[in-house]
């Protein structure tokens, strides 16, 4: 049986039900495509945010390292015989 024959055997009510189902499926497809776009945009924004976070953490690590070196240097000057202490 072909699709045309199958459809022609449906009652008017069955045709309406199938048309309604097809319409609902098309609406869902549009909705899902919209979600895919939003997900893609969100992933791109997340990627940018993670990049900024990693850059900030790297800057912070460099600052901590520099401070650590300064503190170590000050400590060594303080404990040296004849130092300021």
N, CA, C and O atoms as a printed pandas DataFrame, in Angstrom:
     atom_number atom_name residue_name chain_id  residue_number  x_coord  y_coord  z_coord
0              1         N          UNK        A               1    0.857   -1.172    0.000
1              2        CA          UNK        A               1    0.000    0.000    0.000
2              3         C          UNK        A               1    0.906    1.238    0.000
3              4         O          UNK        A               1    1.867    1.317    0.765
4              5         N          UNK        A               2    0.592    2.170   -0.842
5              6        CA          UNK        A               2    1.377    3.406   -0.910
6              7         C          UNK        A               2    0.892    4.381    0.157
7              8         O          UNK        A               2   -0.167    4.197    0.757
8              9         N          UNK        A               3    1.680    5.407    0.374
9             10        CA          UNK        A               3    1.307    6.432    1.347
10            11         C          UNK        A               3    0.013    7.106    0.905
11            12         O          UNK        A               3   -0.869    7.374    1.722
12            13         N          UNK        A               4   -0.091    7.374   -0.386
13            14        CA          UNK        A               4   -1.306    8.012   -0.909
14            15         C          UNK        A               4   -2.541    7.146   -0.636
15            16         O          UNK        A               4   -3.590    7.652   -0.238
16            17         N          UNK        A               5   -2.402    5.856   -0.852
17            18        CA          UNK        A               5   -3.525    4.944   -0.599
18            19         C          UNK        A               5   -3.860    4.901    0.885
19            20         O          UNK        A               5   -5.030    4.889    1.268
20            21         N          UNK        A               6   -2.835    4.878    1.703
21            22        CA          UNK        A               6   -3.050    4.859    3.144
22            23         C          UNK        A               6   -3.809    6.105    3.587
23            24         O          UNK        A               6   -4.796    6.015    4.317
24            25         N          UNK        A               7   -3.341    7.269    3.139
25            26        CA          UNK        A               7   -3.988    8.523    3.534
26            27         C          UNK        A               7   -5.424    8.579    3.019
27            28         O          UNK        A               7   -6.319    9.063    3.711
28            29         N          UNK        A               8   -5.634    8.088    1.819
29            30        CA          UNK        A               8   -6.994    8.135    1.263
30            31         C          UNK        A               8   -7.956    7.223    2.022
31            32         O          UNK        A               8   -9.172    7.400    1.955
32            33         N          UNK        A               9   -7.401    6.243    2.748
33            34        CA          UNK        A               9   -8.266    5.343    3.514
34            35         C          UNK        A               9   -8.634    5.914    4.884
35            36         O          UNK        A               9   -9.499    5.369    5.568
36            37         N          UNK        A              10   -7.981    7.012    5.289
37            38        CA          UNK        A              10   -8.274    7.614    6.580
38            39         C          UNK        A              10   -9.589    8.370    6.549
39            40         O          UNK        A              10  -10.010    8.902    5.522
40            41         N          UNK        A              11  -10.214    8.396    7.700
41            42        CA          UNK        A              11  -11.422    9.225    7.832
42            43         C          UNK        A              11  -10.984   10.682    7.956
43            44         O          UNK        A              11   -9.803   10.971    8.151
44            45         N          UNK        A              12  -11.923   11.570    7.844
45            46        CA          UNK        A              12  -11.622   13.001    7.974
46            47         C          UNK        A              12  -11.026   13.302    9.352
47            48         O          UNK        A              12  -10.111   14.117    9.476
48            49         N          UNK        A              13  -11.549   12.642   10.376
49            50        CA          UNK        A              13  -11.029   12.833   11.738
50            51         C          UNK        A              13   -9.582   12.346   11.839
51            52         O          UNK        A              13   -8.752   13.015   12.455
52            53         N          UNK        A              14   -9.270   11.197   11.245
53            54        CA          UNK        A              14   -7.897   10.683   11.262
54            55         C          UNK        A              14   -6.950   11.624   10.518
55            56         O          UNK        A              14   -5.823   11.849   10.958
56            57         N          UNK        A              15   -7.402   12.167    9.404
57            58        CA          UNK        A              15   -6.579   13.129    8.651
58            59         C          UNK        A              15   -6.276   14.356    9.504
59            60         O          UNK        A              15   -5.151   14.857    9.519
60            61         N          UNK        A              16   -7.303   14.833   10.216
61            62        CA          UNK        A              16   -7.108   16.008   11.072
62            63         C          UNK        A              16   -6.127   15.682   12.194
63            64         O          UNK        A              16   -5.248   16.485   12.505
64            65         N          UNK        A              17   -6.277   14.503   12.801
65            66        CA          UNK        A              17   -5.365   14.112   13.880
66            67         C          UNK        A              17   -3.916   14.047   13.380
67            68         O          UNK        A              17   -2.999   14.528   14.046
68            69         N          UNK        A              18   -3.724   13.454   12.213
69            70        CA          UNK        A              18   -2.376   13.354   11.655
70            71         C          UNK        A              18   -1.833   14.738   11.282
71            72         O          UNK        A              18   -0.654   15.024   11.492
72            73         N          UNK        A              19   -2.682   15.573   10.739
73            74        CA          UNK        A              19   -2.255   16.938   10.405
74            75         C          UNK        A              19   -1.847   17.684   11.673
75            76         O          UNK        A              19   -0.852   18.410   11.678
76            77         N          UNK        A              20   -2.613   17.504   12.741
77            78        CA          UNK        A              20   -2.275   18.145   14.018
78            79         C          UNK        A              20   -0.938   17.625   14.558
79            80         O          UNK        A              20   -0.125   18.394   15.071
80            81         N          UNK        A              21   -0.723   16.310   14.437
81            82        CA          UNK        A              21    0.546   15.725   14.882
82            83         C          UNK        A              21    1.722   16.272   14.077
83            84         O          UNK        A              21    2.770   16.595   14.635
84            85         N          UNK        A              22    1.541   16.372   12.776
85            86        CA          UNK        A              22    2.604   16.906   11.918
86            87         C          UNK        A              22    2.897   18.352   12.285
87            88         O          UNK        A              22    4.058   18.752   12.368
88            89         N          UNK        A              23    1.845   19.138   12.506
89            90        CA          UNK        A              23    2.023   20.539   12.893
90            91         C          UNK        A              23    2.781   20.637   14.224
91            92         O          UNK        A              23    3.681   21.463   14.372
92            93         N          UNK        A              24    2.414   19.800   15.176
93            94        CA          UNK        A              24    3.097   19.796   16.473
94            95         C          UNK        A              24    4.569   19.405   16.309
95            96         O          UNK        A              24    5.442   20.000   16.942
96            97         N          UNK        A              25    4.844   18.421   15.475
97            98        CA          UNK        A              25    6.229   18.003   15.228
98            99         C          UNK        A              25    7.040   19.137   14.599
99           100         O          UNK        A              25    8.196   19.349   14.965
100          101         N          UNK        A              26    6.446   19.857   13.666
101          102        CA          UNK        A              26    7.141   20.975   13.033
102          103         C          UNK        A              26    7.427   22.087   14.036
103          104         O          UNK        A              26    8.498   22.693   14.008
104          105         N          UNK        A              27    6.469   22.352   14.922
105          106        CA          UNK        A              27    6.689   23.362   15.964
106          107         C          UNK        A              27    7.829   22.934   16.886
107          108         O          UNK        A              27    8.664   23.753   17.273
108          109         N          UNK        A              28    7.858   21.661   17.231
109          110        CA          UNK        A              28    8.925   21.158   18.104
110          111         C          UNK        A              28   10.282   21.230   17.409
111          112         O          UNK        A              28   11.300   21.516   18.039
112          113         N          UNK        A              29   10.281   20.969   16.114
113          114        CA          UNK        A              29   11.532   21.059   15.362
114          115         C          UNK        A              29   12.072   22.492   15.392
115          116         O          UNK        A              29   13.268   22.704   15.593
116          117         N          UNK        A              30   11.192   23.466   15.192
117          118        CA          UNK        A              30   11.598   24.874   15.257
118          119         C          UNK        A              30   12.127   25.190   16.655
119          120         O          UNK        A              30   13.161   25.841   16.800
120          121         N          UNK        A              31   11.415   24.729   17.676
121          122        CA          UNK        A              31   11.827   24.956   19.062
122          123         C          UNK        A              31   13.203   24.347   19.327
123          124         O          UNK        A              31   14.062   24.991   19.930
124          125         N          UNK        A              32   13.414   23.109   18.879
125          126        CA          UNK        A              32   14.697   22.434   19.095
126          127         C          UNK        A              32   15.829   23.125   18.339
127          128         O          UNK        A              32   16.940   23.242   18.854
128          129         N          UNK        A              33   15.553   23.580   17.132
129          130        CA          UNK        A              33   16.572   24.313   16.377
130          131         C          UNK        A              33   16.945   25.605   17.090
131          132         O          UNK        A              33   18.116   25.985   17.119
132          133         N          UNK        A              34   15.954   26.281   17.664
133          134        CA          UNK        A              34   16.206   27.495   18.434
134          135         C          UNK        A              34   17.074   27.172   19.654
135          136         O          UNK        A              34   18.014   27.902   19.968
136          137         N          UNK        A              35   16.747   26.073   20.335
137          138        CA          UNK        A              35   17.549   25.656   21.495
138          139         C          UNK        A              35   18.987   25.342   21.097
139          140         O          UNK        A              35   19.924   25.687   21.817
140          141         N          UNK        A              36   19.160   24.690   19.956
141          142        CA          UNK        A              36   20.516   24.380   19.491
142          143         C          UNK        A              36   21.323   25.660   19.308
143          144         O          UNK        A              36   22.490   25.730   19.693
144          145         N          UNK        A              37   20.689   26.675   18.716
145          146        CA          UNK        A              37   21.369   27.955   18.540
146          147         C          UNK        A              37   21.724   28.588   19.867
147          148         O          UNK        A              37   22.826   29.111   20.039
148          149         N          UNK        A              38   20.790   28.544   20.810
149          150        CA          UNK        A              38   21.053   29.115   22.131
150          151         C          UNK        A              38   22.160   28.348   22.850
151          152         O          UNK        A              38   23.006   28.948   23.512
152          153         N          UNK        A              39   22.151   27.037   22.721
153          154        CA          UNK        A              39   23.193   26.212   23.343
154          155         C          UNK        A              39   24.551   26.559   22.740
155          156         O          UNK        A              39   25.537   26.701   23.463
156          157         N          UNK        A              40   24.603   26.695   21.417
157          158        CA          UNK        A              40   25.855   27.035   20.750
158          159         C          UNK        A              40   26.374   28.387   21.251
159          160         O          UNK        A              40   27.560   28.530   21.548
160          161         N          UNK        A              41   25.479   29.376   21.342
161          162        CA          UNK        A              41   25.876   30.698   21.838
162          163         C          UNK        A              41   26.356   30.626   23.285
163          164         O          UNK        A              41   27.335   31.273   23.657
164          165         N          UNK        A              42   25.662   29.838   24.092
165          166        CA          UNK        A              42   26.044   29.684   25.498
166          167         C          UNK        A              42   27.407   29.009   25.618
167          168         O          UNK        A              42   28.226   29.402   26.449
168          169         N          UNK        A              43   27.649   27.998   24.793
169          170        CA          UNK        A              43   28.950   27.325   24.810
170          171         C          UNK        A              43   30.066   28.292   24.421
171          172         O          UNK        A              43   31.144   28.274   25.015
172          173         N          UNK        A              44   29.803   29.139   23.419
173          174        CA          UNK        A              44   30.812   30.112   23.000
174          175         C          UNK        A              44   31.089   31.118   24.117
175          176         O          UNK        A              44   32.243   31.464   24.371
176          177         N          UNK        A              45   30.034   31.586   24.783
177          178        CA          UNK        A              45   30.209   32.527   25.893
178          179         C          UNK        A              45   30.951   31.852   27.051
179          180         O          UNK        A              45   31.809   32.470   27.682
180          181         N          UNK        A              46   30.627   30.601   27.328
181          182        CA          UNK        A              46   31.322   29.851   28.375
182          183         C          UNK        A              46   32.803   29.724   28.043
183          184         O          UNK        A              46   33.654   29.876   28.919
184          185         N          UNK        A              47   33.109   29.446   26.787
185          186        CA          UNK        A              47   34.497   29.331   26.354
186          187         C          UNK        A              47   35.235   30.651   26.576
187          188         O          UNK        A              47   36.362   30.660   27.070
188          189         N          UNK        A              48   34.595   31.770   26.208
189          190        CA          UNK        A              48   35.223   33.079   26.428
190          191         C          UNK        A              48   35.414   33.347   27.924
191          192         O          UNK        A              48   36.457   33.845   28.346
192          193         N          UNK        A              49   34.401   33.012   28.715
193          194        CA          UNK        A              49   34.486   33.234   30.167
194          195         C          UNK        A              49   35.596   32.396   30.791
195          196         O          UNK        A              49   36.336   32.878   31.649
196          197         N          UNK        A              50   35.710   31.154   30.363
197          198        CA          UNK        A              50   36.778   30.298   30.883
198          199         C          UNK        A              50   38.146   30.844   30.493
199          200         O          UNK        A              50   39.094   30.782   31.275
200          201         N          UNK        A              51   38.241   31.376   29.287
201          202        CA          UNK        A              51   39.496   31.990   28.856
202          203         C          UNK        A              51   39.868   33.167   29.745
203          204         O          UNK        A              51   41.022   33.315   30.148
204          205         N          UNK        A              52   38.868   34.014   30.050
205          206        CA          UNK        A              52   39.120   35.152   30.937
206          207         C          UNK        A              52   39.495   34.675   32.340
207          208         O          UNK        A              52   40.389   35.237   32.972
208          209         N          UNK        A              53   38.813   33.641   32.822
209          210        CA          UNK        A              53   39.111   33.098   34.147
210          211         C          UNK        A              53   40.535   32.555   34.207
211          212         O          UNK        A              53   41.271   32.838   35.152
212          213         N          UNK        A              54   40.921   31.780   33.206
213          214        CA          UNK        A              54   42.276   31.220   33.188
214          215         C          UNK        A              54   43.327   32.320   33.094
215          216         O          UNK        A              54   44.379   32.236   33.728
216          217         N          UNK        A              55   43.043   33.339   32.312
217          218        CA          UNK        A              55   43.967   34.463   32.207
218          219         C          UNK        A              55   44.096   35.170   33.554
219          220         O          UNK        A              55   45.198   35.516   33.979
220          221         N          UNK        A              56   42.967   35.381   34.218
221          222        CA          UNK        A              56   42.984   36.016   35.536
222          223         C          UNK        A              56   43.729   35.176   36.559
223          224         O          UNK        A              56   44.480   35.707   37.377
224          225         N          UNK        A              57   43.523   33.871   36.514
225          226        CA          UNK        A              57   44.243   32.981   37.438
226          227         C          UNK        A              57   45.744   33.009   37.166
227          228         O          UNK        A              57   46.551   32.978   38.095
228          229         N          UNK        A              58   46.108   33.067   35.901
229          230        CA          UNK        A              58   47.525   33.151   35.551
230          231         C          UNK        A              58   48.127   34.456   36.071
231          232         O          UNK        A              58   49.227   34.461   36.624
232          233         N          UNK        A              59   47.399   35.564   35.892
233          234        CA          UNK        A              59   47.867   36.854   36.416
234          235         C          UNK        A              59   48.016   36.795   37.935
235          236         O          UNK        A              59   49.001   37.280   38.492
236          237         N          UNK        A              60   47.034   36.199   38.592
237          238        CA          UNK        A              60   47.080   36.074   40.051
238          239         C          UNK        A              60   48.266   35.215   40.493
239          240         O          UNK        A              60   48.954   35.551   41.457
240          241         N          UNK        A              61   48.501   34.116   39.791
241          242        CA          UNK        A              61   49.630   33.239   40.128
242          243         C          UNK        A              61   50.950   33.986   39.974
243          244         O          UNK        A              61   51.850   33.832   40.800
244          245         N          UNK        A              62   51.072   34.790   38.929
245          246        CA          UNK        A              62   52.299   35.570   38.735
246          247         C          UNK        A              62   52.466   36.593   39.850
247          248         O          UNK        A              62   53.574   36.807   40.342
248          249         N          UNK        A              63   51.367   37.224   40.247
249          250        CA          UNK        A              63   51.413   38.208   41.332
250          251         C          UNK        A              63   51.810   37.542   42.649
251          252         O          UNK        A              63   52.631   38.075   43.395
252          253         N          UNK        A              64   51.233   36.392   42.929
253          254        CA          UNK        A              64   51.561   35.653   44.154
254          255         C          UNK        A              64   53.031   35.249   44.137
255          256         O          UNK        A              64   53.722   35.356   45.151
256          257         N          UNK        A              65   53.503   34.790   42.995
257          258        CA          UNK        A              65   54.901   34.386   42.878
258          259         C          UNK        A              65   55.827   35.578   43.117
259          260         O          UNK        A              65   56.831   35.458   43.820
260          261         N          UNK        A              66   55.489   36.721   42.535
261          262        CA          UNK        A              66   56.306   37.927   42.732
262          263         C          UNK        A              66   56.288   38.345   44.199
263          264         O          UNK        A              66   57.328   38.695   44.757
264          265         N          UNK        A              67   55.118   38.309   44.822
265          266        CA          UNK        A              67   55.021   38.653   46.246
266          267         C          UNK        A              67   55.824   37.678   47.098
267          268         O          UNK        A              67   56.483   38.079   48.057
268          269         N          UNK        A              68   55.767   36.414   46.750
269          270        CA          UNK        A              68   56.518   35.394   47.479
270          271         C          UNK        A              68   58.020   35.676   47.399
271          272         O          UNK        A              68   58.737   35.562   48.392
272          273         N          UNK        A              69   58.479   36.042   46.211
273          274        CA          UNK        A              69   59.898   36.360   46.047
274          275         C          UNK        A              69   60.281   37.579   46.883
275          276         O          UNK        A              69   61.338   37.592   47.515
276          277         N          UNK        A              70   59.426   38.602   46.889
277          278        CA          UNK        A              70   59.709   39.803   47.690
278          279         C          UNK        A              70   59.756   39.474   49.181
279          280         O          UNK        A              70   60.644   39.929   49.902
280          281         N          UNK        A              71   58.791   38.682   49.625
281          282        CA          UNK        A              71   58.751   38.299   51.045
282          283         C          UNK        A              71   59.990   37.486   51.403
283          284         O          UNK        A              71   60.595   37.697   52.454
284          285         N          UNK        A              72   60.362   36.562   50.532
285          286        CA          UNK        A              72   61.565   35.758   50.771
286          287         C          UNK        A              72   62.806   36.625   50.844
287          288         O          UNK        A              72   63.669   36.413   51.695
288          289         N          UNK        A              73   62.896   37.592   49.960
289          290        CA          UNK        A              73   64.039   38.501   49.950
290          291         C          UNK        A              73   64.083   39.333   51.226
291          292         O          UNK        A              73   65.144   39.494   51.829
292          293         N          UNK        A              74   62.937   39.858   51.636
293          294        CA          UNK        A              74   62.873   40.637   52.880
294          295         C          UNK        A              74   63.245   39.774   54.081
295          296         O          UNK        A              74   63.966   40.219   54.974
296          297         N          UNK        A              75   62.759   38.564   54.097
297          298        CA          UNK        A              75   63.058   37.648   55.201
298          299         C          UNK        A              75   64.561   37.396   55.296
299          300         O          UNK        A              75   65.142   37.422   56.380
300          301         N          UNK        A              76   65.177   37.151   54.138
301          302        CA          UNK        A              76   66.620   36.893   54.143
302          303         C          UNK        A              76   67.399   38.109   54.635
303          304         O          UNK        A              76   68.397   37.959   55.340
304          305         N          UNK        A              77   66.954   39.313   54.271
305          306        CA          UNK        A              77   67.629   40.523   54.752
306          307         C          UNK        A              77   67.464   40.684   56.255
307          308         O          UNK        A              77   68.374   41.142   56.946
308          309         N          UNK        A              78   66.295   40.304   56.752
309          310        CA          UNK        A              78   66.041   40.450   58.186
310          311         C          UNK        A              78   66.839   39.466   59.031
311          312         O          UNK        A              78   67.248   39.797   60.143
312          313         N          UNK        A              79   67.063   38.271   58.521
313          314        CA          UNK        A              79   67.767   37.271   59.328
314          315         C          UNK        A              79   69.278   37.326   59.150
315          316         O          UNK        A              79   70.001   36.645   59.877
316          317         N          UNK        A              80   69.774   38.115   58.204
317          318        CA          UNK        A              80   71.222   38.249   57.999
318          319         C          UNK        A              80   71.859   38.933   59.203
319          320         O          UNK        A              80   71.309   39.881   59.764
320          321         N          UNK        A              81   73.006   38.441   59.579
321          322        CA          UNK        A              81   73.718   39.164   60.645
322          323         C          UNK        A              81   74.040   40.575   60.155
323          324         O          UNK        A              81   74.501   40.761   59.029
324          325         N          UNK        A              82   73.796   41.542   60.992
325          326        CA          UNK        A              82   74.059   42.928   60.638
326          327         C          UNK        A              82   72.949   43.538   59.812
327          328         O          UNK        A              82   73.100   44.638   59.280
328          329         N          UNK        A              83   71.809   42.819   59.696
329          330        CA          UNK        A              83   70.676   43.358   58.950
330          331         C          UNK        A              83   69.950   44.403   59.747
331          332         O          UNK        A              83   70.447   44.854   60.780
332          333         N          UNK        A              84   68.809   44.790   59.298
333          334        CA          UNK        A              84   68.028   45.843   59.946
334          335         C          UNK        A              84   67.399   45.390   61.249
335          336         O          UNK        A              84   66.953   46.230   62.030
336          337         N          UNK        A              85   67.348   44.107   61.510
337          338        CA          UNK        A              85   66.663   43.627   62.707
338          339         C          UNK        A              85   67.500   43.740   63.942
339          340         O          UNK        A              85   67.051   43.372   65.028
